């Protein structure tokens, strides 16, 4: 899942830095992801993982790192199963 | 408090191309969609205004959907937690676009 998230950030995050060199817990906004690029990443993640981020997850921290995105996606898929 | 945001209009174009109606419905209100008439620069100005307002209003990392902040001409209408965060403060908005970028500044006082 982490590789897939990283690939989506690479394609949609319009990052000025090399995404492959970022640590999983690196702050994506500090690394140059704009607020609107984070929307493009969010929508691409929803397509790829067949989920929808609910309003209560629309915080900056949800999309702040690959680790944070993975945790959010795992929470959403757990809720879908439960 | 003051918030500022810049949006690359190409980012909006990509969102429209990739996600179309889903992007519009997720981020913008009916009024904003109607007034923007699908023009990326107008949508970019509105998105910049929403983000600038979030920066002016957020005290921590509160979850606020973009649709809770509506751009109505030169002013902002707030709903839900955005309205709660604003309290009785008044918001002043200024937006513009030039070349590849749209920008917005929001002052809350």
N, CA and C atoms of all chains as a GROMACS GRO file, in nm:
protein
  573
    1UNK      N    1   0.082  -0.120   0.000
    1UNK     CA    2   0.000   0.000   0.000
    1UNK      C    3   0.086   0.126   0.000
    2UNK      N    4   0.197   0.122   0.075
    2UNK     CA    5   0.285   0.238   0.083
    2UNK      C    6   0.340   0.275  -0.055
    3UNK      N    7   0.377   0.174  -0.134
    3UNK     CA    8   0.430   0.202  -0.268
    3UNK      C    9   0.324   0.267  -0.356
    4UNK      N   10   0.201   0.218  -0.343
    4UNK     CA   11   0.092   0.272  -0.425
    4UNK      C   12   0.063   0.419  -0.386
    5UNK      N   13   0.065   0.447  -0.256
    5UNK     CA   14   0.045   0.584  -0.208
    5UNK      C   15   0.156   0.674  -0.263
    6UNK      N   16   0.278   0.624  -0.254
    6UNK     CA   17   0.393   0.703  -0.302
    6UNK      C   18   0.379   0.732  -0.451
    7UNK      N   19   0.334   0.635  -0.527
    7UNK     CA   20   0.316   0.652  -0.671
    7UNK      C   21   0.209   0.758  -0.701
    8UNK      N   22   0.101   0.756  -0.623
    8UNK     CA   23  -0.007   0.854  -0.643
    8UNK      C   24   0.044   0.995  -0.609
    9UNK      N   25   0.122   1.006  -0.504
    9UNK     CA   26   0.178   1.138  -0.468
    9UNK      C   27   0.271   1.186  -0.580
   10UNK      N   28   0.345   1.090  -0.637
   10UNK     CA   29   0.436   1.125  -0.745
   10UNK      C   30   0.358   1.179  -0.866
   11UNK      N   31   0.246   1.115  -0.894
   11UNK     CA   32   0.168   1.152  -1.014
   11UNK      C   33   0.085   1.277  -0.993
   12UNK      N   34   0.032   1.296  -0.872
   12UNK     CA   35  -0.068   1.402  -0.851
   12UNK      C   36  -0.026   1.510  -0.752
   13UNK      N   37   0.082   1.488  -0.679
   13UNK     CA   38   0.121   1.583  -0.574
   13UNK      C   39   0.198   1.704  -0.623
   14UNK      N   40   0.239   1.701  -0.752
   14UNK     CA   41   0.318   1.812  -0.811
   14UNK      C   42   0.427   1.858  -0.714
   15UNK      N   43   0.502   1.759  -0.667
   15UNK     CA   44   0.603   1.787  -0.566
   15UNK      C   45   0.730   1.841  -0.631
   16UNK      N   46   0.788   1.945  -0.573
   16UNK     CA   47   0.914   1.996  -0.627
   16UNK      C   48   1.034   1.912  -0.586
   17UNK      N   49   1.010   1.813  -0.500
   17UNK     CA   50   1.120   1.727  -0.452
   17UNK      C   51   1.101   1.586  -0.506
   18UNK      N   52   1.206   1.506  -0.499
   18UNK     CA   53   1.200   1.367  -0.544
   18UNK      C   54   1.121   1.285  -0.441
   19UNK      N   55   1.004   1.239  -0.482
   19UNK     CA   56   0.916   1.169  -0.388
   19UNK      C   57   0.980   1.039  -0.340
   20UNK      N   58   1.059   0.975  -0.428
   20UNK     CA   59   1.122   0.849  -0.388
   20UNK      C   60   1.222   0.867  -0.274
   21UNK      N   61   1.275   0.988  -0.262
   21UNK     CA   62   1.374   1.010  -0.157
   21UNK      C   63   1.310   1.052  -0.023
   22UNK      N   64   1.179   1.070  -0.023
   22UNK     CA   65   1.112   1.113   0.101
   22UNK      C   66   1.089   0.993   0.194
   23UNK      N   67   1.115   1.015   0.322
   23UNK     CA   68   1.082   0.911   0.421
   23UNK      C   69   0.930   0.898   0.431
   24UNK      N   70   0.885   0.781   0.476
   24UNK     CA   71   0.740   0.760   0.488
   24UNK      C   72   0.676   0.862   0.581
   25UNK      N   73   0.750   0.907   0.681
   25UNK     CA   74   0.691   1.001   0.777
   25UNK      C   75   0.732   1.146   0.749
   26UNK      N   76   0.791   1.171   0.633
   26UNK     CA   77   0.828   1.309   0.599
   26UNK      C   78   0.702   1.392   0.576
   27UNK      N   79   0.708   1.518   0.620
   27UNK     CA   80   0.592   1.608   0.605
   27UNK      C   81   0.580   1.651   0.458
   28UNK      N   82   0.471   1.609   0.394
   28UNK     CA   83   0.455   1.636   0.250
   28UNK      C   84   0.434   1.784   0.222
   29UNK      N   85   0.371   1.855   0.316
   29UNK     CA   86   0.349   1.999   0.294
   29UNK      C   87   0.482   2.074   0.306
   30UNK      N   88   0.563   2.033   0.402
   30UNK     CA   89   0.696   2.094   0.415
   30UNK      C   90   0.779   2.063   0.290
   31UNK      N   91   0.758   1.943   0.232
   31UNK     CA   92   0.833   1.904   0.113
   31UNK      C   93   0.781   1.972  -0.014
   32UNK      N   94   0.672   2.049  -0.001
   32UNK     CA   95   0.629   2.130  -0.115
   32UNK      C   96   0.493   2.097  -0.174
   33UNK      N   97   0.416   2.007  -0.111
   33UNK     CA   98   0.283   1.977  -0.164
   33UNK      C   99   0.189   2.094  -0.130
   34UNK      N  100   0.123   2.148  -0.230
   34UNK     CA  101   0.032   2.260  -0.207
   34UNK      C  102  -0.102   2.207  -0.157
   35UNK      N  103  -0.184   2.298  -0.105
   35UNK     CA  104  -0.315   2.257  -0.054
   35UNK      C  105  -0.400   2.200  -0.167
   36UNK      N  106  -0.395   2.263  -0.286
   36UNK     CA  107  -0.477   2.208  -0.394
   36UNK      C  108  -0.422   2.076  -0.446
   37UNK      N  109  -0.291   2.062  -0.449
   37UNK     CA  110  -0.233   1.933  -0.491
   37UNK      C  111  -0.277   1.823  -0.395
   38UNK      N  112  -0.295   1.857  -0.267
   38UNK     CA  113  -0.340   1.755  -0.172
   38UNK      C  114  -0.482   1.710  -0.204
   39UNK      N  115  -0.563   1.799  -0.264
   39UNK     CA  116  -0.698   1.759  -0.310
   39UNK      C  117  -0.686   1.661  -0.426
   40UNK      N  118  -0.596   1.691  -0.520
   40UNK     CA  119  -0.577   1.599  -0.633
   40UNK      C  120  -0.528   1.463  -0.583
   41UNK      N  121  -0.440   1.464  -0.484
   41UNK     CA  122  -0.393   1.337  -0.425
   41UNK      C  123  -0.509   1.265  -0.357
   42UNK      N  124  -0.589   1.339  -0.281
   42UNK     CA  125  -0.703   1.278  -0.211
   42UNK      C  126  -0.799   1.210  -0.309
   43UNK      N  127  -0.834   1.279  -0.417
   43UNK     CA  128  -0.929   1.222  -0.513
   43UNK      C  129  -0.868   1.101  -0.584
   44UNK      N  130  -0.739   1.106  -0.613
   44UNK     CA  131  -0.672   0.991  -0.676
   44UNK      C  132  -0.666   0.873  -0.581
   45UNK      N  133  -0.642   0.899  -0.452
   45UNK     CA  134  -0.642   0.791  -0.352
   45UNK      C  135  -0.781   0.727  -0.344
   46UNK      N  136  -0.884   0.810  -0.346
   46UNK     CA  137  -1.021   0.757  -0.340
   46UNK      C  138  -1.050   0.666  -0.459
   47UNK      N  139  -1.004   0.707  -0.577
   47UNK     CA  140  -1.021   0.622  -0.696
   47UNK      C  141  -0.948   0.490  -0.680
   48UNK      N  142  -0.821   0.501  -0.637
   48UNK     CA  143  -0.736   0.382  -0.634
   48UNK      C  144  -0.780   0.282  -0.528
   49UNK      N  145  -0.824   0.332  -0.414
   49UNK     CA  146  -0.855   0.243  -0.302
   49UNK      C  147  -1.006   0.226  -0.281
   50UNK      N  148  -1.086   0.286  -0.368
   50UNK     CA  149  -1.231   0.273  -0.362
   50UNK      C  150  -1.286   0.310  -0.224
   51UNK      N  151  -1.246   0.426  -0.178
   51UNK     CA  152  -1.293   0.479  -0.048
   51UNK      C  153  -1.333   0.626  -0.070
   52UNK      N  154  -1.396   0.682   0.034
   52UNK     CA  155  -1.420   0.826   0.032
   52UNK      C  156  -1.382   0.883   0.168
   53UNK      N  157  -1.297   0.982   0.167
   53UNK     CA  158  -1.258   1.045   0.293
   53UNK      C  159  -1.378   1.126   0.345
   54UNK      N  160  -1.430   1.093   0.463
   54UNK     CA  161  -1.543   1.169   0.516
   54UNK      C  162  -1.498   1.307   0.565
   55UNK      N  163  -1.597   1.396   0.584
   55UNK     CA  164  -1.565   1.534   0.624
   55UNK      C  165  -1.477   1.539   0.748
   56UNK      N  166  -1.501   1.448   0.844
   56UNK     CA  167  -1.426   1.456   0.970
   56UNK      C  168  -1.278   1.419   0.952
   57UNK      N  169  -1.243   1.364   0.835
   57UNK     CA  170  -1.101   1.334   0.810
   57UNK      C  171  -1.034   1.442   0.726
   58UNK      N  172  -1.106   1.547   0.694
   58UNK     CA  173  -1.048   1.651   0.608
   58UNK      C  174  -0.966   1.750   0.690
   59UNK      N  175  -0.861   1.697   0.749
   59UNK     CA  176  -0.766   1.780   0.824
   59UNK      C  177  -0.633   1.779   0.749
   60UNK      N  178  -0.552   1.876   0.783
   60UNK     CA  179  -0.419   1.880   0.722
   60UNK      C  180  -0.338   1.757   0.760
   61UNK      N  181  -0.354   1.711   0.883
   61UNK     CA  182  -0.271   1.599   0.931
   61UNK      C  183  -0.303   1.468   0.859
   62UNK      N  184  -0.427   1.452   0.810
   62UNK     CA  185  -0.463   1.328   0.740
   62UNK      C  186  -0.373   1.305   0.619
   63UNK      N  187  -0.335   1.414   0.552
   63UNK     CA  188  -0.258   1.403   0.427
   63UNK      C  189  -0.114   1.452   0.443
   64UNK      N  190  -0.068   1.458   0.569
   64UNK     CA  191   0.061   1.522   0.595
   64UNK      C  192   0.181   1.433   0.566
   65UNK      N  193   0.161   1.302   0.557
   65UNK     CA  194   0.274   1.213   0.526
   65UNK      C  195   0.220   1.082   0.467
   66UNK      N  196   0.308   1.005   0.409
   66UNK     CA  197   0.268   0.874   0.355
   66UNK      C  198   0.216   0.786   0.469
   67UNK      N  199   0.283   0.791   0.582
   67UNK     CA  200   0.239   0.712   0.698
   67UNK      C  201   0.098   0.753   0.742
   68UNK      N  202   0.072   0.884   0.745
   68UNK     CA  203  -0.059   0.933   0.788
   68UNK      C  204  -0.167   0.892   0.689
   69UNK      N  205  -0.135   0.900   0.559
   69UNK     CA  206  -0.233   0.861   0.456
   69UNK      C  207  -0.263   0.712   0.469
   70UNK      N  208  -0.159   0.633   0.488
   70UNK     CA  209  -0.179   0.489   0.502
   70UNK      C  210  -0.269   0.458   0.622
   71UNK      N  211  -0.245   0.526   0.734
   71UNK     CA  212  -0.327   0.503   0.854
   71UNK      C  213  -0.473   0.541   0.827
   72UNK      N  214  -0.493   0.651   0.754
   72UNK     CA  215  -0.630   0.693   0.724
   72UNK      C  216  -0.699   0.592   0.633
   73UNK      N  217  -0.626   0.543   0.532
   73UNK     CA  218  -0.685   0.445   0.439
   73UNK      C  219  -0.717   0.314   0.512
   74UNK      N  220  -0.628   0.274   0.603
   74UNK     CA  221  -0.653   0.150   0.678
   74UNK      C  222  -0.775   0.167   0.768
   75UNK      N  223  -0.789   0.286   0.827
   75UNK     CA  224  -0.906   0.312   0.911
   75UNK      C  225  -1.034   0.304   0.827
   76UNK      N  226  -1.030   0.361   0.708
   76UNK     CA  227  -1.149   0.360   0.621
   76UNK      C  228  -1.183   0.218   0.576
   77UNK      N  229  -1.081   0.139   0.543
   77UNK     CA  230  -1.112   0.002   0.498
   77UNK      C  231  -1.158  -0.084   0.614
   78UNK      N  232  -1.106  -0.059   0.737
   78UNK     CA  233  -1.155  -0.131   0.855
   78UNK      C  234  -1.302  -0.100   0.878
   79UNK      N  235  -1.338   0.028   0.864
   79UNK     CA  236  -1.477   0.069   0.886
   79UNK      C  237  -1.568   0.007   0.780
   80UNK      N  238  -1.515  -0.008   0.658
   80UNK     CA  239  -1.596  -0.066   0.551
   80UNK      C  240  -1.625  -0.213   0.579
   81UNK      N  241  -1.529  -0.282   0.642
   81UNK     CA  242  -1.545  -0.425   0.673
   81UNK      C  243  -1.637  -0.444   0.793
   82UNK      N  244  -1.623  -0.354   0.893
   82UNK     CA  245  -1.698  -0.369   1.018
   82UNK      C  246  -1.848  -0.351   0.997
   83UNK      N  247  -0.664   3.771   1.272
   83UNK     CA  248  -0.580   3.672   1.204
   83UNK      C  249  -0.590   3.692   1.052
   84UNK      N  250  -0.479   3.654   0.986
   84UNK     CA  251  -0.472   3.670   0.840
   84UNK      C  252  -0.437   3.535   0.778
   85UNK      N  253  -0.499   3.504   0.665
   85UNK     CA  254  -0.463   3.384   0.590
   85UNK      C  255  -0.437   3.420   0.445
   86UNK      N  256  -0.344   3.351   0.384
   86UNK     CA  257  -0.312   3.375   0.242
   86UNK      C  258  -0.293   3.241   0.173
   87UNK      N  259  -0.330   3.234   0.045
   87UNK     CA  260  -0.307   3.109  -0.029
   87UNK      C  261  -0.287   3.138  -0.178
   88UNK      N  262  -0.201   3.059  -0.238
   88UNK     CA  263  -0.176   3.064  -0.382
   88UNK      C  264  -0.218   2.930  -0.442
   89UNK      N  265  -0.281   2.934  -0.559
   89UNK     CA  266  -0.319   2.810  -0.627
   89UNK      C  267  -0.270   2.816  -0.771
   90UNK      N  268  -0.202   2.710  -0.813
   90UNK     CA  269  -0.163   2.701  -0.954
   90UNK      C  270  -0.286   2.659  -1.034
   91UNK      N  271  -0.322   2.740  -1.132
   91UNK     CA  272  -0.445   2.715  -1.207
   91UNK      C  273  -0.437   2.581  -1.280
   92UNK      N  274  -0.318   2.538  -1.317
   92UNK     CA  275  -0.301   2.406  -1.380
   92UNK      C  276  -0.344   2.293  -1.287
   93UNK      N  277  -0.330   2.312  -1.156
   93UNK     CA  278  -0.374   2.209  -1.061
   93UNK      C  279  -0.525   2.191  -1.070
   94UNK      N  280  -0.595   2.303  -1.087
   94UNK     CA  281  -0.741   2.297  -1.102
   94UNK      C  282  -0.777   2.230  -1.235
   95UNK      N  283  -0.704   2.267  -1.340
   95UNK     CA  284  -0.730   2.204  -1.471
   95UNK      C  285  -0.713   2.052  -1.460
   96UNK      N  286  -0.608   2.010  -1.390
   96UNK     CA  287  -0.584   1.865  -1.378
   96UNK      C  288  -0.697   1.799  -1.300
   97UNK      N  289  -0.742   1.865  -1.193
   97UNK     CA  290  -0.851   1.807  -1.113
   97UNK      C  291  -0.978   1.796  -1.197
   98UNK      N  292  -1.006   1.898  -1.278
   98UNK     CA  293  -1.125   1.894  -1.364
   98UNK      C  294  -1.113   1.782  -1.467
   99UNK      N  295  -0.993   1.768  -1.523
   99UNK     CA  296  -0.971   1.666  -1.627
   99UNK      C  297  -0.979   1.525  -1.568
  100UNK      N  298  -0.918   1.509  -1.450
  100UNK     CA  299  -0.910   1.375  -1.390
  100UNK      C  300  -1.040   1.335  -1.319
  101UNK      N  301  -1.102   1.431  -1.251
  101UNK     CA  302  -1.211   1.396  -1.160
  101UNK      C  303  -1.343   1.466  -1.190
  102UNK      N  304  -1.341   1.566  -1.276
  102UNK     CA  305  -1.462   1.631  -1.325
  102UNK      C  306  -1.562   1.667  -1.217
  103UNK      N  307  -1.682   1.616  -1.235
  103UNK     CA  308  -1.795   1.651  -1.147
  103UNK      C  309  -1.768   1.615  -1.002
  104UNK      N  310  -1.697   1.505  -0.978
  104UNK     CA  311  -1.668   1.463  -0.839
  104UNK      C  312  -1.582   1.568  -0.768
  105UNK      N  313  -1.485   1.622  -0.841
  105UNK     CA  314  -1.402   1.731  -0.786
  105UNK      C  315  -1.489   1.852  -0.754
  106UNK      N  316  -1.571   1.891  -0.849
  106UNK     CA  317  -1.654   2.011  -0.827
  106UNK      C  318  -1.744   1.994  -0.706
  107UNK      N  319  -1.815   1.882  -0.698
  107UNK     CA  320  -1.913   1.861  -0.590
  107UNK      C  321  -1.847   1.848  -0.454
  108UNK      N  322  -1.723   1.804  -0.454
  108UNK     CA  323  -1.653   1.783  -0.327
  108UNK      C  324  -1.603   1.914  -0.267
  109UNK      N  325  -1.567   2.006  -0.353
  109UNK     CA  326  -1.496   2.126  -0.307
  109UNK      C  327  -1.586   2.251  -0.308
  110UNK      N  328  -1.672   2.262  -0.407
  110UNK     CA  329  -1.743   2.388  -0.431
  110UNK      C  330  -1.893   2.373  -0.407
  111UNK      N  331  -1.956   2.485  -0.368
  111UNK     CA  332  -2.101   2.485  -0.350
  111UNK      C  333  -2.169   2.504  -0.486
  112UNK      N  334  -2.300   2.484  -0.486
  112UNK     CA  335  -2.378   2.503  -0.609
  112UNK      C  336  -2.356   2.643  -0.666
  113UNK      N  337  -2.360   2.742  -0.576
  113UNK     CA  338  -2.343   2.880  -0.619
  113UNK      C  339  -2.205   2.900  -0.684
  114UNK      N  340  -2.102   2.844  -0.621
  114UNK     CA  341  -1.966   2.861  -0.674
  114UNK      C  342  -1.951   2.792  -0.810
  115UNK      N  343  -2.013   2.674  -0.822
  115UNK     CA  344  -2.004   2.601  -0.950
  115UNK      C  345  -2.074   2.681  -1.058
  116UNK      N  346  -2.191   2.735  -1.024
  116UNK     CA  347  -2.268   2.812  -1.123
  116UNK      C  348  -2.191   2.938  -1.162
  117UNK      N  349  -2.139   3.010  -1.063
  117UNK     CA  350  -2.073   3.137  -1.092
  117UNK      C  351  -1.940   3.118  -1.166
  118UNK      N  352  -1.874   3.006  -1.143
  118UNK     CA  353  -1.743   2.984  -1.207
  118UNK      C  354  -1.757   2.937  -1.351
  119UNK      N  355  -1.870   2.878  -1.386
  119UNK     CA  356  -1.897   2.831  -1.522
  119UNK      C  357  -1.784   2.745  -1.578
  120UNK      N  358  -1.725   2.664  -1.489
  120UNK     CA  359  -1.623   2.571  -1.533
  120UNK      C  360  -1.489   2.634  -1.565
  121UNK      N  361  -1.474   2.765  -1.541
  121UNK     CA  362  -1.346   2.831  -1.576
  121UNK      C  363  -1.245   2.806  -1.465
  122UNK      N  364  -1.133   2.742  -1.500
  122UNK     CA  365  -1.035   2.703  -1.398
  122UNK      C  366  -0.984   2.820  -1.314
  123UNK      N  367  -0.964   2.937  -1.377
  123UNK     CA  368  -0.909   3.050  -1.300
  123UNK      C  369  -1.007   3.097  -1.193
  124UNK      N  370  -1.136   3.089  -1.224
  124UNK     CA  371  -1.236   3.130  -1.124
  124UNK      C  372  -1.246   3.029  -1.011
  125UNK      N  373  -1.237   2.901  -1.048
  125UNK     CA  374  -1.238   2.797  -0.944
  125UNK      C  375  -1.113   2.809  -0.857
  126UNK      N  376  -1.000   2.839  -0.921
  126UNK     CA  377  -0.873   2.852  -0.847
  126UNK      C  378  -0.882   2.967  -0.747
  127UNK      N  379  -0.943   3.078  -0.787
  127UNK     CA  380  -0.961   3.191  -0.694
  127UNK      C  381  -1.045   3.148  -0.575
  128UNK      N  382  -1.150   3.074  -0.602
  128UNK     CA  383  -1.239   3.031  -0.493
  128UNK      C  384  -1.168   2.932  -0.400
  129UNK      N  385  -1.090   2.842  -0.459
  129UNK     CA  386  -1.017   2.748  -0.374
  129UNK      C  387  -0.915   2.823  -0.288
  130UNK      N  388  -0.846   2.919  -0.347
  130UNK     CA  389  -0.748   2.998  -0.270
  130UNK      C  390  -0.818   3.071  -0.156
  131UNK      N  391  -0.939   3.122  -0.182
  131UNK     CA  392  -1.014   3.193  -0.078
  131UNK      C  393  -1.050   3.099   0.037
  132UNK      N  394  -1.090   2.975   0.003
  132UNK     CA  395  -1.126   2.878   0.107
  132UNK      C  396  -1.004   2.846   0.194
  133UNK      N  397  -0.891   2.823   0.128
  133UNK     CA  398  -0.770   2.788   0.203
  133UNK      C  399  -0.720   2.907   0.286
  134UNK      N  400  -0.731   3.027   0.230
  134UNK     CA  401  -0.690   3.145   0.307
  134UNK      C  402  -0.780   3.160   0.429
  135UNK      N  403  -0.910   3.134   0.412
  135UNK     CA  404  -1.003   3.143   0.526
  135UNK      C  405  -0.968   3.038   0.632
  136UNK      N  406  -0.935   2.916   0.586
  136UNK     CA  407  -0.896   2.810   0.681
  136UNK      C  408  -0.775   2.853   0.762
  137UNK      N  409  -0.679   2.914   0.694
  137UNK     CA  410  -0.558   2.958   0.765
  137UNK      C  411  -0.590   3.069   0.865
  138UNK      N  412  -0.686   3.154   0.830
  138UNK     CA  413  -0.721   3.263   0.920
  138UNK      C  414  -0.803   3.212   1.040
  139UNK      N  415  -0.878   3.103   1.020
  139UNK     CA  416  -0.973   3.059   1.122
  139UNK      C  417  -0.923   2.945   1.210
  140UNK      N  418  -0.849   2.851   1.150
  140UNK     CA  419  -0.811   2.731   1.224
  140UNK      C  420  -0.721   2.765   1.342
  141UNK      N  421  -0.756   2.707   1.457
  141UNK     CA  422  -0.669   2.725   1.574
  141UNK      C  423  -0.578   2.604   1.588
  142UNK      N  424  -0.630   2.488   1.552
  142UNK     CA  425  -0.550   2.365   1.556
  142UNK      C  426  -0.561   2.301   1.417
  143UNK      N  427  -0.605   2.177   1.411
  143UNK     CA  428  -0.618   2.109   1.283
  143UNK      C  429  -0.762   2.060   1.268
  144UNK      N  430  -0.856   2.153   1.294
  144UNK     CA  431  -0.996   2.115   1.288
  144UNK      C  432  -1.035   2.068   1.147
  145UNK      N  433  -1.124   1.967   1.144
  145UNK     CA  434  -1.173   1.916   1.016
  145UNK      C  435  -1.282   2.009   0.964
  146UNK      N  436  -1.254   2.075   0.854
  146UNK     CA  437  -1.352   2.166   0.796
  146UNK      C  438  -1.363   2.135   0.647
  147UNK      N  439  -1.480   2.087   0.603
  147UNK     CA  440  -1.494   2.060   0.459
  147UNK      C  441  -1.492   2.191   0.380
  148UNK      N  442  -1.440   2.182   0.258
  148UNK     CA  443  -1.426   2.305   0.177
  148UNK      C  444  -1.561   2.369   0.150
  149UNK      N  445  -1.665   2.287   0.139
  149UNK     CA  446  -1.798   2.343   0.107
  149UNK      C  447  -1.856   2.424   0.222
  150UNK      N  448  -1.796   2.412   0.342
  150UNK     CA  449  -1.845   2.492   0.455
  150UNK      C  450  -1.802   2.638   0.443
  151UNK      N  451  -1.715   2.666   0.346
  151UNK     CA  452  -1.672   2.804   0.321
  151UNK      C  453  -1.709   2.837   0.177
  152UNK      N  454  -1.803   2.928   0.162
  152UNK     CA  455  -1.852   2.961   0.027
  152UNK      C  456  -1.810   3.104  -0.008
  153UNK      N  457  -1.758   3.115  -0.131
  153UNK     CA  458  -1.725   3.248  -0.182
  153UNK      C  459  -1.848   3.301  -0.256
  154UNK      N  460  -1.895   3.417  -0.210
  154UNK     CA  461  -2.013   3.479  -0.272
  154UNK      C  462  -1.971   3.619  -0.316
  155UNK      N  463  -1.932   3.630  -0.439
  155UNK     CA  464  -1.880   3.758  -0.488
  155UNK      C  465  -1.752   3.793  -0.414
  156UNK      N  466  -1.755   3.905  -0.344
  156UNK     CA  467  -1.635   3.948  -0.271
  156UNK      C  468  -1.643   3.915  -0.124
  157UNK      N  469  -1.740   3.831  -0.085
  157UNK     CA  470  -1.751   3.798   0.057
  157UNK      C  471  -1.754   3.646   0.077
  158UNK      N  472  -1.749   3.606   0.203
  158UNK     CA  473  -1.747   3.464   0.238
  158UNK      C  474  -1.870   3.431   0.322
  159UNK      N  475  -1.931   3.317   0.295
  159UNK     CA  476  -2.040   3.265   0.379
  159UNK      C  477  -1.989   3.138   0.445
  160UNK      N  478  -2.008   3.127   0.575
  160UNK     CA  479  -1.957   3.011   0.648
  160UNK      C  480  -2.071   2.927   0.704
  161UNK      N  481  -2.048   2.795   0.708
  161UNK     CA  482  -2.145   2.703   0.769
  161UNK      C  483  -2.072   2.614   0.867
  162UNK      N  484  -2.149   2.549   0.953
  162UNK     CA  485  -2.096   2.444   1.040
  162UNK      C  486  -1.979   2.489   1.124
  163UNK      N  487  -1.874   2.404   1.127
  163UNK     CA  488  -1.761   2.433   1.214
  163UNK      C  489  -1.684   2.557   1.170
  164UNK      N  490  -1.688   2.587   1.042
  164UNK     CA  491  -1.622   2.710   0.995
  164UNK      C  492  -1.689   2.831   1.058
  165UNK      N  493  -1.823   2.830   1.062
  165UNK     CA  494  -1.897   2.940   1.124
  165UNK      C  495  -1.870   2.945   1.274
  166UNK      N  496  -1.862   2.826   1.337
  166UNK     CA  497  -1.834   2.821   1.482
  166UNK      C  498  -1.696   2.880   1.511
  167UNK      N  499  -1.598   2.844   1.430
  167UNK     CA  500  -1.462   2.895   1.452
  167UNK      C  501  -1.456   3.047   1.433
  168UNK      N  502  -1.533   3.096   1.338
  168UNK     CA  503  -1.530   3.240   1.312
  168UNK      C  504  -1.597   3.317   1.426
  169UNK      N  505  -1.698   3.255   1.488
  169UNK     CA  506  -1.770   3.324   1.595
  169UNK      C  507  -1.829   3.453   1.542
  170UNK      N  508  -1.808   3.562   1.615
  170UNK     CA  509  -1.864   3.689   1.567
  170UNK      C  510  -1.761   3.775   1.494
  171UNK      N  511  -1.651   3.711   1.455
  171UNK     CA  512  -1.552   3.786   1.377
  171UNK      C  513  -1.603   3.809   1.234
  172UNK      N  514  -1.566   3.919   1.177
  172UNK     CA  515  -1.599   3.945   1.037
  172UNK      C  516  -1.480   3.907   0.950
  173UNK      N  517  -1.511   3.854   0.831
  173UNK     CA  518  -1.404   3.814   0.739
  173UNK      C  519  -1.401   3.909   0.620
  174UNK      N  520  -1.281   3.953   0.585
  174UNK     CA  521  -1.264   4.034   0.464
  174UNK      C  522  -1.181   3.953   0.365
  175UNK      N  523  -1.223   3.955   0.237
  175UNK     CA  524  -1.161   3.870   0.134
  175UNK      C  525  -1.112   3.954   0.017
  176UNK      N  526  -0.995   3.917  -0.034
  176UNK     CA  527  -0.949   3.973  -0.160
  176UNK      C  528  -0.890   3.860  -0.243
  177UNK      N  529  -0.930   3.851  -0.371
  177UNK     CA  530  -0.877   3.745  -0.458
  177UNK      C  531  -0.831   3.807  -0.590
  178UNK      N  532  -0.741   3.736  -0.658
  178UNK     CA  533  -0.700   3.778  -0.792
  178UNK      C  534  -0.639   3.659  -0.863
  179UNK      N  535  -0.625   3.670  -0.995
  179UNK     CA  536  -0.545   3.572  -1.068
  179UNK      C  537  -0.465   3.644  -1.174
  180UNK      N  538  -0.348   3.590  -1.200
  180UNK     CA  539  -0.259   3.651  -1.299
  180UNK      C  540  -0.172   3.538  -1.354
  181UNK      N  541  -0.174   3.523  -1.485
  181UNK     CA  542  -0.092   3.417  -1.545
  181UNK      C  543  -0.129   3.282  -1.488
  182UNK      N  544  -0.033   3.206  -1.438
  182UNK     CA  545  -0.061   3.068  -1.395
  182UNK      C  546  -0.113   3.054  -1.252
  183UNK      N  547  -0.131   3.167  -1.182
  183UNK     CA  548  -0.158   3.158  -1.038
  183UNK      C  549  -0.280   3.240  -0.997
  184UNK      N  550  -0.357   3.185  -0.902
  184UNK     CA  551  -0.463   3.260  -0.836
  184UNK      C  552  -0.422   3.278  -0.690
  185UNK      N  553  -0.465   3.389  -0.630
  185UNK     CA  554  -0.426   3.418  -0.492
  185UNK      C  555  -0.544   3.474  -0.416
  186UNK      N  556  -0.542   3.451  -0.284
  186UNK     CA  557  -0.646   3.508  -0.199
  186UNK      C  558  -0.586   3.543  -0.063
  187UNK      N  559  -0.640   3.649  -0.005
  187UNK     CA  560  -0.606   3.688   0.132
  187UNK      C  561  -0.736   3.704   0.209
  188UNK      N  562  -0.738   3.649   0.331
  188UNK     CA  563  -0.855   3.665   0.419
  188UNK      C  564  -0.807   3.723   0.552
  189UNK      N  565  -0.876   3.826   0.596
  189UNK     CA  566  -0.851   3.883   0.728
  189UNK      C  567  -0.973   3.857   0.814
  190UNK      N  568  -0.951   3.799   0.933
  190UNK     CA  569  -1.060   3.773   1.027
  190UNK      C  570  -1.041   3.863   1.149
  191UNK      N  571  -1.144   3.945   1.180
  191UNK     CA  572  -1.132   4.030   1.299
  191UNK      C  573  -1.269   4.070   1.353
   0.00000   0.00000   0.00000
